[in-house]
Amino acid sequence: MDHHGVIFKVIGDSHPSSHYLGYVKYHPDENGDRRLFGRTYRQNSVVSKSFGILAGRPECYVYSDTLGCVITGLPRDDIAVHYSCRHALVAIHENPGTVAERPAGKDLLAITDWIATNDVQGLIGVTGSFLVGCYNERSDIDLVCYGPEGYEAAQELFNHEQLIRPYDGEDLTRLYIRRAKYMEGSSFDSLIKQERRKLQGLTANAGAHINCEPIRADRDKTFSRVSSKEIGEVSLLAEITDHTEGLTTPAVYEISVKTILSSTVDEPDSFARRITHMRSYLGAYTGAFRSGDTVHLSGKLVHTQDGERSGFGIELTPWTVSNSYVANLAG
């Protein structure tokens, strides 16, 4: 949170010395439905809207060498409070306070009990409204897990049907509506197939949506040397050839291009064989695809440099205001 009371969600694990890259998650607004610090707040779930929310604060616009575009971020010298997902989960478990008064909060406390009993508190954290304390009657539960060990612990948690039940039956329509708003163009069956691969479900008692985003381990330096340059935009069909690095955020999938559908660059077919990967900085596509899948991709065409290695890739940056970049199973 900055000194203006704006709360940012930090994205990725590679940041310039001047900023933490992220987008506005909660901000003071008289028309909001959240209360925090005695003020009314509004929740924001669309990353690109941060540009408008921060229109009067140009210091929050920053070029990311890793992503190869201008995005929003929190200046490091403007930080008022740092919220730790790990510490917040432990604090809620030890001192529930008003969390127990919310329907989803009761389910969250049952989950924190399981996490404490299984001694995995350092591997799982809580984010979203329960992290910052602006939850209400409609709040979901948003968790994060860290590294391979955290992913394994989260898988075990989400298989515990006394705490979390999977989306099934009529609830699948609810899940489709929830996701289709951001993933236009995907059929019901295809979208549900990729969504079922992710860590999400409904809490056992309140029936609140719960999801867990796998985050890279603290020791993971995958993006420490990566830089990107935007070339244009492209839409294509590709086969996922390796999903190993796609199970955590930021997600990277190795791909083989089948067909270029459209592009803003001349002679796009000349790039086709040289496009080797797709990258997403949001959890929407983390864990969604598997090797062998055919995927319809629409995103930025970027040239990436990783140490001595270079190549072309598709960047599904959420900081675009002109188009929605998406990745959908093609069947």
Summary of the structure (lengths in Angstrom):
residues: 331
radius of gyration: 19.8
end to end distance: 41.8
largest distance: 60.6
contacts: 1068
relative contact order: 0.13
helix: 26%
strand: 36%
